Each structure stands twice: as structure tokens, then as C-alpha cells.
Amino acid sequence: MSAPADFDLADNGKTLCFSGSLTLARLGNLPQQLDELEASPDRIDIARVERMDTVGAWLIHRIARDQDIPVEGADEDQAHLLKQIAAADQPLKEPPASIPPFQRMLNQMGEATIRAGVTLVGLVGFFGAVLIDLFAVLRHPGRIRWNALVRQFEVVGVDALGIIGLMSFLIGIVIAQQGAIQLRQFGAEVFTINLVGRLTLRELGVLMTAIMVAGRSGSAFAAQIGSMKLAEEVDAMRTIGVSPMEALVLPRVVAAFWMMPMLAFYSAMVALVGGGLFCWFSLDIPPITFVSRIREVVPITDLWQGLLKAPVFGMIIAIAGCFQGMQVEGNAEAVGLRTTAAVVQSIFLVIVLDAFFAVFFASIGWI
């Protein structure tokens, strides 16, 4: 059995020499004796130590740390153990102090504002990059990727006809039904046609279509490009000399820009059909009367408003989706977060732009 732990002072008290087994089972009252030691040695010598565990290493490290003196005579294993003990000797991290609720709310508002500002700057920069690449492609039409463009026309436009048509048809019925209930109180059910016609052609047709495209295509853009970014396919494209903007972003932006007016017009027409059928079956207004009334009360400027807003909404949706997809990094969770952000930002920007369009069209007399 190894000797118990012990120590003595050498070189007139300048060297603290340990011997025996510096282990938990063999320390005995050595820590108390060291605490009562009055001498202040200049170094520690552990050359005569037979064995040393973590407890013994911590004892040596504590003395060396508190008195700022070196440890000598350690073999390779002892030196490694002392090094590990020193690395683990870090101050305990205290939990942050509790922040008052009002201050925490202000902090969150400030952080959200900064994030919104950074995102807005990034979107504007990304929009500029899209325009630069678009002009470059237009100067060299041979670089246009027709297959990718036609594919995105199909994804954004043709594949969306079913869900947009169903949504618009039901919205037309709901608008007519709710309007008729309110107008019946005044004996003016016939004005339900005015409500359906102006609301669908001017606002709801294009706005609901934009929201559907944002949830359907904008999220798909972010998820597709984000997955490619995680798989390093985007970096591989740059390596072989293919521009990701030309191959991935431009086809999606152009497709959304051109398909949105068609989808908005289609949505408005289907909503009119839904409203007309409700008026026919519930209000006894025949289709010929419904169509004649629509032509009388709905100015052509209402249709132009919807068709002029639609391509801008489509471009904003595609740019937001592609921008968020390009920001994906880290792990698969980032794809979901960026996809959600793309949908939220797209819908928010569409509604904000719709408000600006409403003010603009009112200022030029398109009321």
C-alpha cells in the first residue's frame, strides 16, 4: 500500500515538498495542516508523490494559485492532471439579474426594430442585385434560362388556378351574402351587385390572390433555395461559374411578376361568378341583370387598379421569398424559420403597398 500523503519544508522553508499518495483515501488531515502552515514557500515540489488523483491535484493547484508559485517535479500524467484542473477552475457564471417587465418589453421592441431595419436594408440591396442581373440578362438574351422560366410560370400560375379559383368563388359568395344581409335592412338588396363588383375588381381580387401566392409560392421559393443553400448547391453553382441569381432568382421573380396580373384577373372574374350565383339564387337577380349592372356601376379604373398593383405584389413576394432562402445557414431549422419569415414579410409588404396604392389612386381621381 502506498504511503499516506505528507509534506515538509526544504531550503529554509522556501520549497514545499509533498510525498506519499495525494489521493482522497490517503490525504488524512493534510488540508488542515496546510491551512495552519505559516511559512510562505516560493515553489512546490511533487517529485516524491507516488500517486495523485483529482482531489490531490486540486489541493496542489489551489496552493499554487493562491500564492502564485510554480509546481515542480511533476511527471507527464501529473502535469496533465494539473493542467486539466487549472482549465476547469473558472468562476461560476451567475444568472443574469431579473429585468423589470417594462424594460424587457422595451428591449424586445428595440431588438425587433433593429431586425426589421436590417431586413429592410437587405431586401433593398437584394432588389438592386436582381435589377442588375436582369439588365445584364436582357443585354445578352442567350443567357435566359427558358426551361426554368417556363417551369416557374407553371408552378406560380397554372398550378395555382385551382386553389385561387375555389377561394375567389367562396369569397364572392361571402361578400354577396354579408352585403345582402346589411342592405336588406334598407330595402336595397340590388346594391349588392355594386358591392361585389367594385370590391372584387378593385381590392379583394388582387389582395387575396397575393396572399395566396405568398403562402403558396413565396414559401416554396424560400424553402427550395434554402434547402439548396444548406446542401451547398448554391456554392457549387458559383464554383462552376453559374450565377445563382440568374439560375434561381430571376426565373422566379419574372414568373411571379407576369403571372400575378393574370391570376388577379382570374380571381376577380371567379369572385364575380360566385357573387352572381348568390344573387341569382338568393336575391332573384338573374345573371343578365347582374352583368348589366356590373357594367353600369363598375368603372374601368377599378379593373386597372387591380391589374397595375398585381405585378408589383408578385415581384415583392418573389423577392422576399428568394431573399429569405438565400439567408438560410446553419441547420434545417433555419429553413423553416426563413420560410415563415418570407410569408410574413410578403403579406406585410403587400398590405403596406396596397395602402400606398389606395392613397395614390385616390389622389389622381381613380375613386
Secondary structure as UniProt FT lines:
FT   STRAND          6..10
FT   TURN            11..14
FT   STRAND          15..22
FT   TURN            24..26
FT   TURN            28..29
FT   HELIX           30..35
FT   STRAND          43..52
FT   HELIX           54..67
FT   STRAND          71..72
FT   HELIX           76..88
FT   HELIX           101..139
FT   HELIX           141..143
FT   HELIX           146..156
FT   HELIX           158..160
FT   HELIX           161..184
FT   TURN            185..187
FT   HELIX           189..191
FT   HELIX           192..199
FT   HELIX           200..204
FT   HELIX           205..213
FT   HELIX           214..218
FT   HELIX           219..230
FT   TURN            231..232
FT   HELIX           233..239
FT   TURN            240..241
FT   HELIX           245..249
FT   HELIX           250..283
FT   HELIX           287..297
FT   HELIX           300..326
FT   HELIX           332..363
FT   TURN            364..365
//
